[in-house]
Structure formats: structure tokens, C-alpha cells
Amino acid sequence: MRLKNLIPLALIGATLVVPAQAFADIPGVPAELQGPAQQLVAALPHDQQQQFQQAMGNPAPQFEDNLDGWIRGAMFVMSQHGIPGSYEGIYRNIMRESGGNPTAINLYDSNAAAGIPSKGLMQVIDPTFAAYHVDGTSWDIYDPVANISAACNYAANRYGTIDNVFSAY
């Protein structure tokens, strides 16, 4: 996809007329236009935001491949989509649901008896994962960031935020 297709027209115009001395967070955009420019970029779908960041030499942050990194990675994705949730709320639910095991699967509860076992860090069932999948994340239910993001998206829609979940959901 071409870069000009990723950037709203106003941002392209600002990029073309601003001298190099005015560069700030988004290259080519003066400081007084950074807020509106960042809002325009934030309004893009997540995958296009990532493409924009990479094209601007500002790739999406990288996180450790461990529980802390998975939570921080999910929180980054969630922030790009307006999905609420705190580190503490996510961590609490992960520890209760899977003990931090991204390949956990529950073969004994009512969901499993119905043929749709809960899977992953947040113990999400396949239909819920599909319905609340967050753009820009993997479609693999066992992918930790995708699992956390989908579960938090579901919790936000059902309970307001994952922070309001204190038992099986």
C-alpha cells in the first residue's frame, strides 16, 4: 500500500509545506499541528497506524516475549483502539484464568462440555475471540497479545473494563 493512501490529506499537506526545522513527533509536522496530526493518525485502523509508523521510521514498540511483555503489548494495542484496562486488572485475570500459561486449555468446564473449550491466557472461547478480535493482532487464539486484547475488548463491552472482572467471565 502506498504511503499517501495511509495518511489523511491534511497530514500530507502539512508534511509537504513544513520546513525541516519544524519537525516534531511526526516528521514534517510543526509543533502546533502535532496534536491534530496525531489525532488523524490515531483515527486510522490499527494496521494502517503501524504501516504509517514504519514508513515514518517510527515502528511500533517491541515488547519482551514473557507475561509482562504480553500484557504491555496488549495494552499498547488496546490504547490504539480505545479499549480500557489496567495492567493490574489484566494481570489479576490472567493469573486466575490460566496462571500465566498462554497455551492453557480448559477441557472440564461447561464450555468444554459444549465442545468449545476456553483457551489461552485469558481463557477465551473461539466464538468470543472471533467476535471481539482486535484488528492488528493475530487470529491465533493462543497468541498472548491477541488473546488478552480480545478478552479485554469483550470485558469492555460487557462490564465496562477488564478491571471490573473479578471472577470467571
C-alpha positions as CSV (number, residue, x, y, z in Angstrom):
1,M,0.0,0.0,0.0
2,R,1.4,3.4,-0.9
3,L,2.2,5.9,2.0
4,K,-0.1,8.6,0.6
5,N,-3.0,6.2,0.9
6,L,-2.3,5.8,4.6
7,I,-2.1,9.5,5.6
8,P,-5.2,11.8,5.6
9,L,-4.9,14.6,3.1
10,A,-4.4,17.3,5.7
11,L,-1.4,15.5,7.1
12,I,0.1,15.1,3.6
13,G,-0.3,18.9,3.0
14,A,1.3,19.7,6.3
15,T,4.2,17.3,5.5
16,L,4.9,19.0,2.2
17,V,5.0,22.6,3.2
18,V,6.7,22.5,6.6
19,P,10.4,23.2,6.7
20,A,12.7,20.7,8.3
21,Q,13.4,22.9,11.3
22,A,9.7,22.5,12.5
23,F,9.9,18.7,12.8
24,A,8.5,17.2,16.0
25,D,7.0,13.8,16.9
26,I,5.6,13.3,13.3
27,P,8.4,14.3,10.9
28,G,7.4,17.3,8.8
29,V,4.6,18.5,11.1
30,P,5.1,21.7,13.1
31,A,4.7,21.5,16.9
32,E,1.4,23.4,16.8
33,L,-0.1,20.8,14.4
34,Q,1.3,17.7,16.2
35,G,-1.9,17.3,18.3
36,P,-4.3,17.3,15.3
37,A,-1.9,15.3,13.1
38,Q,-1.6,12.6,15.8
39,Q,-5.4,12.5,16.2
40,L,-5.7,11.9,12.4
41,V,-3.2,9.1,12.6
42,A,-4.9,7.7,15.7
43,A,-8.2,7.6,13.8
44,L,-6.6,5.2,11.2
45,P,-7.2,1.5,11.6
46,H,-4.5,-0.2,13.7
47,D,-2.8,-1.9,10.8
48,Q,-2.6,1.4,8.9
49,Q,-1.2,3.1,12.0
50,Q,1.5,0.5,12.2
51,Q,2.3,1.0,8.5
52,F,2.4,4.8,9.0
53,Q,4.7,4.5,11.9
54,Q,7.0,2.2,10.0
55,A,7.0,4.4,7.0
56,M,7.9,7.4,9.2
57,G,10.8,5.4,10.7
58,N,8.9,5.0,14.0
59,P,8.0,1.3,14.2
60,A,5.5,0.1,16.8
61,P,7.3,-0.6,20.1
62,Q,8.6,-4.1,20.7
63,F,7.9,-6.0,23.9
64,E,9.5,-8.9,25.7
65,D,8.2,-12.4,24.9
66,N,7.0,-13.0,28.5
67,L,4.0,-12.3,30.6
68,D,5.0,-8.7,31.3
69,G,5.7,-8.0,27.6
70,W,2.4,-9.7,26.5
71,I,0.4,-7.5,28.9
72,R,2.3,-4.4,27.8
73,G,1.9,-5.3,24.1
74,A,-1.8,-5.9,24.6
75,M,-2.2,-2.6,26.4
76,F,-0.4,-0.8,23.5
77,V,-2.9,-2.4,21.1
78,M,-5.8,-1.6,23.4
79,S,-4.7,2.0,23.6
80,Q,-4.8,2.3,19.8
81,H,-8.4,1.0,19.8
82,G,-9.9,2.8,22.9
83,I,-10.2,-0.4,24.9
84,P,-9.9,0.3,28.6
85,G,-8.0,-1.8,31.1
86,S,-5.1,-1.6,33.5
87,Y,-2.0,-3.7,33.9
88,E,-3.2,-4.8,37.3
89,G,-6.7,-5.8,36.1
90,I,-5.3,-7.8,33.2
91,Y,-2.6,-9.5,35.3
92,R,-5.2,-10.4,38.0
93,N,-7.5,-12.0,35.5
94,I,-4.6,-13.9,33.7
95,M,-3.4,-15.3,36.9
96,R,-6.9,-16.5,37.9
97,E,-7.7,-17.9,34.5
98,S,-4.5,-19.6,33.3
99,G,-1.8,-18.9,35.8
100,G,0.1,-17.2,33.0
101,N,0.2,-20.1,30.6
102,P,-0.5,-18.9,27.1
103,T,-1.3,-22.5,25.9
104,A,-3.7,-23.3,28.7
105,I,-6.9,-25.0,27.7
106,N,-9.8,-25.9,30.0
107,L,-11.3,-29.3,29.0
108,Y,-13.5,-29.7,32.0
109,D,-15.9,-26.7,32.3
110,S,-19.4,-26.2,30.8
111,N,-17.8,-24.6,27.7
112,A,-15.7,-27.7,27.1
113,A,-18.7,-29.9,27.7
114,A,-20.4,-27.9,24.9
115,G,-17.4,-28.5,22.6
116,I,-15.9,-25.0,22.8
117,P,-13.1,-25.1,25.5
118,S,-11.7,-21.9,26.9
119,K,-8.2,-21.2,25.6
120,G,-5.1,-19.1,26.3
121,L,-4.0,-16.7,28.9
122,M,-7.5,-15.2,29.4
123,Q,-9.4,-18.4,28.8
124,V,-11.4,-17.2,25.8
125,I,-13.7,-19.4,23.8
126,D,-13.4,-19.4,20.0
127,P,-16.7,-17.6,19.2
128,T,-15.9,-14.8,21.7
129,F,-12.4,-14.5,20.3
130,A,-13.7,-14.2,16.8
131,A,-16.4,-11.7,17.8
132,Y,-14.1,-9.5,19.8
133,H,-10.8,-9.9,17.9
134,V,-8.9,-6.7,17.8
135,D,-7.6,-5.5,14.4
136,G,-3.9,-5.7,14.0
137,T,-3.5,-8.7,16.2
138,S,-3.1,-12.4,15.3
139,W,-6.1,-14.6,14.6
140,D,-4.4,-17.3,16.7
141,I,-6.3,-17.6,19.9
142,Y,-3.1,-18.8,21.7
143,D,-1.2,-15.7,20.7
144,P,-0.9,-13.9,24.0
145,V,-1.4,-10.3,22.8
146,A,-4.4,-11.3,20.6
147,N,-5.9,-13.4,23.4
148,I,-5.6,-10.6,26.0
149,S,-6.8,-7.9,23.6
150,A,-9.9,-9.9,22.6
151,A,-10.7,-10.7,26.2
152,C,-10.3,-7.1,27.3
153,N,-12.4,-6.0,24.3
154,Y,-15.2,-8.4,25.4
155,A,-14.9,-7.3,29.0
156,A,-15.1,-3.7,28.0
157,N,-18.3,-4.3,26.0
158,R,-19.9,-6.5,28.7
159,Y,-18.6,-5.0,32.0
160,G,-17.1,-1.6,31.1
161,T,-13.5,-2.8,31.5
162,I,-11.5,-5.9,32.5
163,D,-10.8,-4.0,35.7
164,N,-14.4,-4.8,36.7
165,V,-14.0,-8.6,36.3
166,F,-13.2,-10.5,39.5
167,S,-14.4,-14.0,38.6
168,A,-15.0,-16.2,35.5
169,Y,-16.5,-14.1,32.8
